[in-house]
Amino acid sequence: MSKEIKADDVIFNFFKQICDEKDDVKCVELGNSWINAMKTNLTNMEKNLDEADKAKHQENIDSNMNHLNNLKDKSAVEWREYATQCMVEILDHKSKS
């Protein structure tokens, strides 16, 4: 049995925490911490690109940042729905790989 931790498992478990959180305030806090972590990752990835790759991927970078910005004002109910949708997509992707 492999003990390797896969990124999609970590992400799935984080979204599961959002879905399972009964306290609405904590649920929104978890969602906002997700936004902050993803923005940090996106910014760090962008910094590591050379200029040619940055230009090539700028549209995707901007799209991802806009997506994260659009998540900011979600309610706990909306976060749970979003997290559930993401978990379904992760499972769907796993079943196809």
QUIGINOR-V654140 format. One record per residue. RES is the residue in one letter. PSI is psi as a letter, one per 20 degrees, with the letter a starting at -180 (NA if undefined). OMEGA is omega as a letter, one per 40 degrees, with the letter a starting at -180 (* if undefined). Layout:
res-><RES;RES>
psi-><PSI;PSI>
omega-><OMEGA;OMEGA>
This chain:
res-><M;S;K;E;I;K;A;D;D;V;I;F;N;F;F;K;Q;I;C;D;E;K;D;D;V;K;C;V;E;L;G;N;S;W;I;N;A;M;K;T;N;L;T;N;M;E;K;N;L;D;E;A;D;K;A;K;H;Q;E;N;I;D;S;N;M;N;H;L;N;N;L;K;D;K;S;A;V;E;W;R;E;Y;A;T;Q;C;M;V;E;I;L;D;H;K;S;K;S>
psi-><p;p;j;p;p;q;g;h;g;g;g;g;h;g;h;h;g;g;h;i;p;h;o;h;g;h;g;h;g;g;g;h;h;g;g;g;g;h;g;g;g;g;g;g;g;g;h;i;q;r;h;g;h;g;g;h;j;h;g;g;g;g;g;g;g;g;g;g;h;i;i;h;k;q;r;g;g;h;g;g;g;g;g;g;g;g;g;g;h;g;h;g;g;h;h;i;NA>
omega-><a;i;i;i;a;a;a;i;i;a;i;a;i;i;i;i;i;a;a;a;a;a;a;a;i;i;i;i;i;i;i;i;i;i;a;i;a;i;i;i;a;i;i;i;a;i;a;i;i;a;a;i;i;i;a;a;a;i;i;i;a;i;i;i;i;i;i;i;i;i;a;a;a;i;i;i;i;i;i;i;i;a;i;i;i;i;i;i;i;i;i;i;i;a;i;a;*>
